[in-house]
């Protein structure tokens, strides 16, 4: 039994039972439906996210820089498309129909990811001869060799650059040491496999675009304006999000590594299908919330062929082709983001100058803009998790929780190698405790820490607020940025503890994710709450769109940074682990001090803008805001 699963069950029962009791008492029944639907949606997204970078570098054999770029384009579009999905729902479909449609697109996308196709093949070319590179296993089990006359030979880095092939006989004509420039690594990808991958992620991107913004909107619709249960309801909903992310990272990574990519991606698809079933069966409990703004108009025929609802679905499906072409072109994604940034800045300036009528309103909107900027910086650093940190865990982290095998209540525990060292050979998976952690499973650390610490910090803010000592939002953002920076620096400062294979202790990665999680809790829920409080009622939707845009920008820039932290790989394996460690530590050092530096700037800035929220003054009403913006 995998120890991560055992610890996960302990965390889930300890934190989940109180949450379930709160769901059943004092909240609309529809929240239970949305809780489980969103839990399974996040299960599918984070299950995909946890193993995607390994699929790109090991199955499709993208080099690590290219894989980071593709990952960045994918995640950037995942956070950009909700702007379109929210607009379509507001104008035509309504939130409920948009969520159901998005869920079906996600199911189709994950099913498509299950069709692996032929893996890519790499060859070493030297002296006009071709030597195939044979690779077996996935993720942490990945092992690659060079085939020379039918025999497998290990390979490694050559001092000064190049490759070494120890033990290869001289009569084969292949030297045991080849300098850079005297050999070539050729990659042959199956076009069908690559095309299927891009088609699948296009479905997923579009599906998230319809589902993500609209399911949150339905949560808000369940509570009347001013309902004191709203904040508590969103907290419970946030727990469901992270519960899905937590178990996806554990289970999809485990299945993907030991059974096949199809199993990891397929389980994510099964999760999304369950979410769709829960959502559809729970429709009566939603109390009519999230329905189309004009149902009669939605049923009207369009161009004499189908009604407007089905035309919306058809046009959206056709848009998959646009997403398919865009996700393959990082420059196109970057151009779209730049255009969106320019338009958003222009719109925000117009709102502050022309729409805001008082200094109070201008300062509130200015503070909201400052918080959006802080979120871009934070999530650029934080979202290294799925790319550079995932690859770092696979290459340069000792993923065992124990130093040696032992027994607990008569049950042997340890990694497979540790058990073999003491002569123990388990007969079945349930007869021992596997204390190794998969690289993809480290993605569960963040969600697991949120399940533990979110209620604690929520209680802390409430306790401080009652005493009038709750830090202002800019100060909280500063503390969050300092923590995300310190997370990287913890690994930098502990890098000297690496072993002979250039792997640092797992505890360092755990501390990094702990600080990143507490930093997130200082910033993300605070930012969402403050945007709704600070923004003029007439432009709240616009500012929430800008908040999503900030996440998209962070994903894209973060992917570019991740591409700078990688080293050469052959057959999906890093050629030089020492160089990989040195490169990663150098990058983490820069990221860490950048986070601390921006955090200090925000802490100092907080003393200048702490009064900009004007919590003691009333906010303009919806009717007044609508008159001003019309």
N, C-alpha and C positions, 0 to 999 in steps of 0.2 A: 504494500500500500504506500502510495506516494505521501511523504510527510506534508507537502503543501496542501494536499486535499484534506488531511486530518486537521491541520491548523485552520484551513478555510472553513471547515464545518464548525469548529469551535468558535471562530469569530462570528460566523453567520447566526448561530443559535444564541450567542451571548448578546448580540446587538439586534438581531432580527425580531425576537419575540416581543420586546417592548414596542418596536415599530409597528408590528402587526396588530398589537392591542390598540395602539393609537389609531390605526387605520379603521379598525372596527368600531371605535367609539368616537362619536362627535364629529365625524367628517362625512361628506356626501359619499354614497355608495359608488358613484361614478369614479371617485378617486382611486378606488381599489382596481377598477378596470384599467385606468390609465397607468397606475403604478406598475402592474404586471406587463402591460403592453410595452411601455417604455423600457422596462427591465430587460425584456427579450430583444428589443431593438438595439439597445446598447450592448447586449450579449453578442449580437451578430456583428456590430461594428467593431468592438474591441477584440472579438475573436479573430476577425479578419486582420485588424491592425497589428495584433501581436505576432503573427507569423508572416505577414506580407513581405517585410524586408528580406527574410530568409528565402522565401519563395523566389523573389527577384534575383537574389545573388547565387542561389544554389540550383534551382530548377531551370530558370531562364538564363542563368549565367550572365546577368548584367554585371559590369564591374561596379564596385561599391559606390563610386561617385555618380554613375548613371542611375543606379538603383535609388540613391538618395534623392535625385532629381525627380524621378518618376513618383516616388513616395510623396514628395513635396507637392507635385502637381495634383495628385489624387486628393490629398488631405486639404489642400487649398480650395479645390473645387467643392469638396464636401461641405466646407463652411461658407462658400460663396453662393451655391445654388439655393440655400434656404431663402435668400432674398427674393428669388423668382417664385419659389414654391409658396412663400407667404403672400406674395402679391396675387397670385392666381387664386389662392384660397379666399382672400379678402374680397376679390372682385366677383368670382363666379362659383367655385366649388364649395366653399365653406370648409372649415377645419376638419370636420369628421370625414368627409369624402376624400379630402386630400391625404389624410393619414392612412386611410384604407388603401388608396391607390399607391402611395409611397411604399407601404409594407409589401404589396405584391411585387413591385419593382425590385425591392431588396431581396425577396425570396428568389426571384428569377436570377438576380445577379449572383447570389451565393451558390445556387445550383450550377450556374455557368462556370463559376470558379472551380467546381468539383471536377470538371473535365480538364485534367492536367495536360493531356496530349503528350507528345514525345519530349523528354528533357533535352535541353541544349547540350552540345558536345564540344569539348575543347581538345585541341591537339597542340603538341609542341613540335615545331618545325625546326630542324637543324641539318645543315648540309644537304638540303634538298629532300631529306627523308622526313616522314610524318610519324610521330609517336603519340598514340592516343593517351588521353588522361582519363583514367577510370575513376569514377567517384561513386561511393555508396553511402547510404544513410542520409538523414536530414537533421538540420540544426546541430545540436550538440553531438550527435552520433555521426556526423559527416566525416568521412575518411576518403582521401584522394591519393592515387598513385599514378605513376607514369608507366605505361606498358612498353616494354622493350623485348621484342621477340617472344611475346606471349607471357612474359613474367612481369610481376608488379614490383616497382621500386619506389621507395619513399623519396621525397624531394624537400628541399629547404632553401633558405636564402644564402647567397654567396657574399662574403665580405667585400665591400666595395661595389656591390650591385651585381645582379645576375641570379643564377640558380645553381644549386648543387644537387647531384643525384648520387648519394653515397652507395657504394656496392655494385654499381653497374659495371659489368666486365668491359675491359678496354677493347676486346675484340669485336664488340657490337658496333664500334664506330661512334658511340655517343660518349663524350667526355663526362667525367664525374663532376666537373666544375665548368660552367659556361658563363662568360661575362655578358653584361648587358650589350645589346646590339648585335650579338652573334646568333640569336635565336628569336623565334616568334611564337607567340601564343595565339592561335587562331580559334575563334568561337563560331560555331555553326548553330544557329537557332532555327527551330521549326517554325515557319511563318504561321502555321495554323494555331500552334500553342500560344504564340505571342498575340495574334489577333483575338483569340478567344479571351485572353486575359484582359485586353483593353476593352473588349465588348462587355465583359462581366463587370469591370469596375465602373464603366459608364452607366450601367443599370443601377449599380449601388449608389453612385454619386447622385443620379436623378432621384432615386428612391429616398435618400436622406434629405434631399432638397424639399420634397413634398412632406415628409413625415416630421422632421426635427422641429421646425418652427411652429407647426400647427398643433402638435400634441400638447405642447406647453400652453398654447393659447386656450385649448379646451380646459386645461387645469384651472387657468385663471377664470374662465367663464363659470365654473362650478360655484364660485364664491361671489356673493353680491359685493358691490363697492362698499368698502369700510368693514367688511366681515373680519373680525379679529382672528379667525381660524386660517386666513389666507397664508400668512407666513409659515405657520406650522404645516399646512398642507403642502407647500412647496418644499419644505424641509424633508417631509416624508417622501415626496416625489424624487427629490435629489438622492435620497438613500436608495431608492429603487434603481436609479440610473447607475449608481456605483456598485450595487449588488450584482447587476448584470455584467458590468465591466470586470468585476473581480473574478467571477466564476468563468467568464469567457477566456480570460488570460490564463487561467489554470488549466481548463479542460481542452480548449482548442489547441493550445500549444502542446499538451501531452499527447493528444490523438494525432496531431500533425507530425510530431517527431517519431512516434512509434508505429503508426499504422499507414500514414501517407498524407500528402497534402489534401487529397480529396476528403479525408476524414475530418481534418481540422476545419476546412472551409465548409464542408457539409454540415458539421455540427452547428456552425454559425447560422447556416440557412435553416436548419431545423428550429433553432431558437427563434428566428424571425417569423417562421410560419406559426409557431405557437403564439407569438405576440399578436399576429393578425387574427388568429382564431379567438383569442381572449377579447380583442377589441371588437370584433364583429358580434360575438355572443353577448357582450356587455352593452350593446347599443341602448337597450331600454333604460339602463342605469345612468346614462348620460343626461337624462332629463331634457332631451331636445337641444342640448348645447352643441355649438359648432356646426349648425346646419347652414345651408347656403343662404346668402343674404337675400336672394330673389329666386326661390324655387321654381316659380312659374316660368320665369324667363329662361332658366336653365333647361327646362323641358321643351322650349321652343325649337322648331327645326332650324337647322343652319344649312344654307345653300341647298335646301330641298333634299338633303341626303340623310343626315342623322341629327339628333338634337344637340344643343350646345354642350351638354355635359360630355357626351361621347366624342364630340369634335375636340374638346379640350384634352381628353385622354389620347386621342389619335395624334394630335399635334405634339403633345408631350413625348409620346413614344418616338415620333419622327425626330425629335430634338436629340435623341440618343446619338444620332450620327454626328451632330455638332460636338457633343461632349466627347465622343470617341476620337475625333480628330484633335480636339483641344488638349485632352489629357496626355497625348503623346508629344506635345510641343510645349516645353516649359517656357519658351520665349513668348508664346501666345498667351499662356496663363499669366505670366508676368506683365505683359502689355495690358491685359484685361484688368488686372489689379491696379496698375498705375492709373488707368483711365478712371476706375472706380474711386481711387483715392482723390484724384483731382476734382471729380464731380462732387464728392462728399465734402471736401474742404470748402469748395465754392458754395455749396448749399448751406453748410454750417455757418460760414461767414455771413451769408445773406440772412439767415435766421437771427444771428446775434445782432446784426446792424439794423435790419428792417422789421423783423417780426417782434423781437423783444422790445418792450415799451418802457422798461425801467432799468435802472442800474442793477437792481436785485435780480431780475430775470437774466440780464446779460452775464452777471457773475455766476449764476447757477448753470447756465449753458456753458460758460467758459470752464467751470469746474468739471462738468461732464466730459468736455473735450480732453481735459488733462487726464482724467481717469481712463479714457479710451486709449490715449497714448501710452499710459502705464501698462495697460493690458497687452498692447502690442509687444512691448519690451519683455514683459514677464513670460508670455506664452511663446515668444521666439526661443527663449532659453528652456522653458518647461517642456516644449514639444520635441526636444531632442530624444525623448523617451522611446518613441517608436522606431527611430532610425539609428543615430549614432550610439545611444546608450544601449539599445538592443544588440547591436553589433559588438560593442565593447563588452557586454556581458558574455556573449558567445566566445569571444577571443581572449579577453584579458581578465576574466574574473573566475576565481575558484568557486564553482557553484555547489560545493558540498557544505552541508550544515555541520558535519562532524569531522573530527580529525582522524578518528579510528572507529572501527566497528565495535559493537557491544550488544548487550541484551537488556531489554526492559520488560519486566514481568514475564520473563522467559521467551520473549519475542526478539529475534535478532534485528538489529538496526545498523544502517550504514549504507554507503554507496556500493554498487556492485563490485568495484575493485577492492574496497575495504573489506567486504565480506569474503571475497576470494582470498585475501591475504591471511585470514584466520581459518581458512578451510571450510567455510560455510557456503553451501550451495542451496538456495531456497528452491522448494519444489513447486510453489505457486505464488502468484502475485500477492495474495492476502496473507502469506505466511511470514512476511518480513516487512520492515518499514524502510523504504528507500529514502535516505536523507539527502539525496541530490536534488537540486532545483534546476529545471530547464531554463535556458536563456529567455525563452518566450514567457515563461511563468513569472519572471521578475516583473513583467508588466502588471501583475496583480498587486504589487506592493503599494502603488499609489492608491488604488481603489480600496484596498484593505485598510490602509491607514485612514482614509476618509471615513469608512464605516465606524472606526474607533474614535476618531478625534472630532468629527463634525459635531456631534451632540455636545462634546466638552466645550468647544469654542463657541457654539451657539449659546450655551449657558453662561460662558464667560462674558460675552457681549451684553447679555441681558443683565447680569449682575453688575457690570460696570455702568450700564445705562441707568439703572435705578439709583446709582450713586452720583450720576452726573460726570462720570469719568471715562465714558466710552470714547476711545480715540477717534479723531475725525477721519474721514475716508482716505484722504491723501496720506496721512500718517500710516494708516493700515497698509496702503499700497506700498509705501516705502519699506515697511517691515517685511512685507511679502517678497519684494524684490531682493532685499538683503538675504532672506532665507534661501531663495532659489540660487543666488550666487554662492552662498556658503555651502550649499549641497555639492556643487562642483568642486569647491576648494577642499572639502573633506576628503574627496578621492585624490586630489592632487597632493595634499599633505600626507596621505597614507600610502602613496604609490611606492615608497621605498620598502614596503612590506611584501612586495611581490615575491613569488617563489621562483624556482629555476625555470619554469615554463612561462614566466612573465605574466602571472595571474595574481591579481590582488585579492585580499580576503573579501568574501561576500558581505561581511558586515559593513564595509565601506559603501557598497552600492545600496544596502539597506538604509544607511544613514542619509545618503543622498536623497533617496525617495521620501524618507521621513521629512526632511527639511523642505523638499519640493511640495509635499502635500500640505504641510502646515502653512507654507507660503501661499499655496493655492487657496486655502481656507481663509487667509487674511485678505485675499484679493478678489477671487472670482464671485462668490455669492454677495460680497459687499458691493462689488461693481455693478452687478445686475440690479440689486436693490436701489443703489444710488441713481442709476440712469433713469429709472422710473420715477424717482422722487424729484430729481433736479430738472428734468426736461419739461418744457411746456406741453400741456396735454395735447395740443394740436399736432405735435411732431414727435410723439413718443415712438411711433412705429418706425419713423426715419432713424431715430437714434438707436433703437434696438437693431436695425439693419446695419448701422455703422459699427455697433458692437460685434456683430457677426463678421463684418468685413475685417475688423481688427484681428480676429482669430484667423481668418483666411490669410491675411498678410503675414501673420506670425508663422503659420504653417509653411508658407512658401519660403520666407527668408530663413526659417529654421532648417528647411531641407537643403538650401544652398550652403549654409554653414556646416551641416552634417557631411556634405560632399567634400569639404576641406579637411575633414578629420579622418579620412579613410586612407588605407594603403593598398598595395597591389594584392590581388587574390588570384589563385590558380585552382581551377576545379571547384570553385566555391569555398576554398580554404585560404586563409591569410598566409601569404608566403613567409613573412617575417614578423612573428609575434612581438619581438622586442621593438621593432620600428613602429608597429601598430600601437603598442603601449606608449611609447615616447610621443607619437603624434597625437594620440587621444589626450594624454596628460597636458601637452602644450595647449591644445584647444580648450580643454576644460579650465585650465588656468585663466585663459583670456575671457572665457564666458563667465567664470566665477567672479572675477574682479569687475567685469562689466555690470553684472547683476548687483554687486555690492555698491558700485559707484552710482548707478542709477537709483538704487535704494536710498543712498545718502542724499542725493539731489531731491528726491521726493520728500524725505523726512524734513529737510530744510525748507522746501517749498510749502510744506503743510502749515508752517507757522505764518506764511504770508497769505494763504488762501483759506485758512480754517474757518473764516466767517462767511465765505462765499455761499455756503449752503443756505444760510438765512432760514434756519429751521423754525424761527419764531415768527416768520411772516407767512401769510396765506399764499397759496398757489392759485394762479388764474384758473377760472372754471373752464370746462370743456366748451361751453357755448361762447365764452369770451375769446378763447383761443381760436375756435373755428371762424369767428368773425374777423380776427386779425389776419388769418392766413388765407382768407378767401379773396 
